[in-house]
Amino acid sequence: IQGTCTPGAVGQGKAIYNKASVTTKGDGQPKEAAACGTLPANPDRISDAAAAQGLTATLHPHVGTMVESGEETDRVLAGSRIGLCLDTGHISYCGGDNLAIIERFPDRIGYLHLKQVDPAVRAQVHQQDLPFGTAVADGVMIEPPHGIPSYPPILAAIDALEVDVFAIVEQDLYPCAPDVPLPIATRTRNYLSSCGIPSVRFR
């Protein structure tokens, strides 16, 4: 869960970010039902605690956590009221369909992490059963528009919701030289500007 907090932490002007208490191999495979434990009940409790402090909690599916695949994301959203931080890279890494999630839960999209995956590297990673950290070092997260999912359909689907959604554009690069990210960020901004979605704005 990204952006969740405890009342005590809010009172100190701090937030606690907790993606999951149980980590997994990061292969997108369904988790044992027993391992999910109280997960279905917790998103609403977290949402209510955040709302009481004037904040909005969103579920952030992430490789290596209890909620990483499209199927797991669907299950949590269907059983709760929590919003969604749609991370296009992590959903794609685990074989999920970002557009289908937007279509099924249009009123839950509150935040975006835009990220692309190199499908060839992903296939190799899954074939060799490599951990996510190794996958990142091998370049599984790639500069757009060279990966999946395609951004124009994602942006168009979000635009059609007619809501103001904040997005962070990411590319996992660890480890990398310090002069690598800025040129990528510049090219990515230029690419996003060319996608033909008038509502895309930059801050």
Salt bridges, closest charged atoms under 4 A:
ASP27 OD2 - LYS25 NZ 3.79
ASP44 OD2 - ARG81 NE 3.84
ASP48 OD2 - ARG81 NH2 3.20
GLU68 OE2 - LYS31 NZ 3.05
GLU72 OE2 - LYS31 NZ 2.58
ASP74 OD2 - ARG104 NH2 2.60
ASP87 OD2 - HIS60 NE2 2.86
ASP87 OD2 - HIS90 NE2 3.78
ASP87 OD2 - HIS113 ND1 3.28
ASP87 OD2 - LYS115 NZ 3.91
ASP129 OD1 - LYS25 NZ 3.35
GLU143 OE2 - ARG187 NE 2.68
ASP164 OD1 - ARG201 NH2 3.22
GLU170 OE1 - HIS113 ND1 3.40
GLU170 OE1 - LYS115 NZ 3.32
ASP172 OD2 - LYS115 NZ 3.36
